[in-house]
Amino acid sequence: MTDLEKAREFFSKDTYASETTGIQIDQVGEHKAVCSLEITSAHKNAYGGVMGGAIFTLADYTFAVASNFNSVQTVSLSSNISFTGMAKGKKLIAESTLLKDGRSTCLYGISIRDELDTKVAYVTVNGMKLSR
C-alpha cells in the first residue's frame, strides 16, 4: 500500500471532511499534504462565492493530514485565515508547508488556490503534539 493509499484510508474516518464536504487527499509526504475540493453549489454562499467555512475546512483538513500522517497526534492550537481572492475556477487546492517543527508545537502555512491559479486564502496553524 502506498503512502497516499494509507493516508486516504486513515483520514477517511474524518467523515465531515471526506464525505460531507468531499475533500480529497491528492499528495502526502513527511509534514506535507495537498488536498482538493471540487466546488459545488453546496459550497457556495448567497452571493455565489465559496463559503469561508468551506475554504477553512479544506485548510484545516490539509493541516491535519500534513501534521498527523506518520507522525505523533497533533491538534490545532490556533488558526488564522486571510482571504486573498474569490475562486474563479471549479476546484480548490490546498498545499501545506511546515514552517517550524518544535519539540511540542509546530507551525504550518496552508496556501489555497483554484485550478486557474487564483490565490484564494492563506492560513497559518499553530499545532500541539499530544504524544511523543
C-alpha positions in Angstrom: 0.0 0.0 0.0 1.4 3.4 -0.9 1.6 6.4 1.5 -1.2 8.1 -0.4 -3.5 5.0 0.0 -2.6 4.7 3.7 -3.4 8.4 4.2 -6.7 8.1 2.4 -7.7 5.1 4.4 -6.8 6.6 7.8 -8.3 10.0 7.2 -11.5 8.6 5.7 -12.5 8.3 9.3 -12.8 12.1 9.2 -16.3 11.8 7.6 -17.1 15.5 7.8 -14.1 16.5 5.6 -14.0 13.4 3.4 -17.7 12.6 2.9 -19.8 15.7 3.8 -17.6 18.3 2.1 -15.9 15.9 -0.5 -12.3 16.9 0.2 -9.7 14.6 -1.5 -6.1 13.9 -0.4 -4.0 14.3 -3.6 -0.5 14.1 -2.2 1.1 13.2 1.2 4.6 13.2 2.4 6.7 13.9 5.5 5.0 17.0 7.1 3.3 18.0 3.8 0.0 17.4 2.1 -2.0 18.6 -0.9 -5.8 18.3 -0.7 -8.5 19.5 -3.1 -12.2 20.2 -3.2 -14.5 20.2 -6.2 -16.7 23.3 -5.8 -20.4 22.5 -5.9 -23.5 24.6 -5.2 -23.4 23.1 -1.6 -20.1 25.0 -1.0 -21.4 28.4 -2.1 -22.9 31.4 -0.2 -25.9 33.5 -1.1 -23.7 35.6 -3.4 -22.4 32.6 -5.3 -18.9 32.6 -3.9 -17.4 29.8 -1.9 -18.3 29.9 1.8 -15.4 30.9 4.0 -16.2 27.9 6.2 -15.7 25.5 3.3 -12.3 27.1 2.5 -11.3 26.9 6.1 -12.4 23.3 6.4 -10.1 22.5 3.4 -7.2 24.2 5.1 -7.8 22.6 8.4 -8.0 19.1 6.9 -4.8 19.7 4.9 -3.1 20.7 8.1 -4.4 17.5 9.8 -3.1 15.3 7.1 0.3 17.0 6.9 0.9 17.1 10.7 -0.5 13.7 11.6 0.4 11.3 8.8 3.2 9.0 10.0 3.7 11.4 13.0 2.6 11.9 16.6 -1.0 13.0 17.1 -1.2 16.8 16.5 -4.1 19.2 17.1 -4.7 22.8 16.3 -4.0 25.3 19.0 -4.9 28.4 16.9 -5.5 29.2 13.3 -5.6 32.4 11.2 -7.1 32.7 7.8 -6.6 35.6 5.3 -8.9 35.6 2.3 -7.0 36.9 -0.7 -9.4 36.5 -3.6 -12.5 34.9 -4.9 -12.2 31.5 -6.6 -12.8 31.7 -10.3 -12.4 28.0 -11.1 -14.3 24.8 -10.2 -11.7 23.3 -7.8 -9.8 24.5 -4.7 -6.4 23.2 -4.0 -4.7 23.5 -0.6 -1.0 22.9 -0.1 0.7 22.8 3.3 4.2 23.9 4.2 5.8 23.1 7.6 7.2 26.4 8.8 8.5 25.4 12.2 8.8 22.0 13.9 9.4 22.2 17.6 9.5 19.7 20.4 5.9 20.1 21.4 4.5 22.6 18.9 4.6 23.2 15.2 3.6 25.9 12.7 2.2 25.3 9.2 1.2 27.5 6.4 -1.5 26.4 4.0 -2.0 28.2 0.7 -5.3 27.8 -1.1 -5.8 28.5 -4.8 -8.1 27.4 -7.5 -7.1 25.3 -10.6 -6.7 28.6 -12.5 -4.0 29.6 -10.0 -6.2 32.3 -8.4 -4.9 32.8 -4.8 -8.0 32.3 -2.6 -6.6 32.2 1.0 -3.6 31.7 3.2 -3.9 30.0 6.6 -1.5 29.6 9.4 -2.0 26.9 12.0 -0.2 26.5 15.3 -0.3 22.9 16.3 0.4 21.0 19.5 1.9 17.5 19.6 -0.1 15.3 22.1 2.3 12.4 22.4 5.9 11.5 21.7 
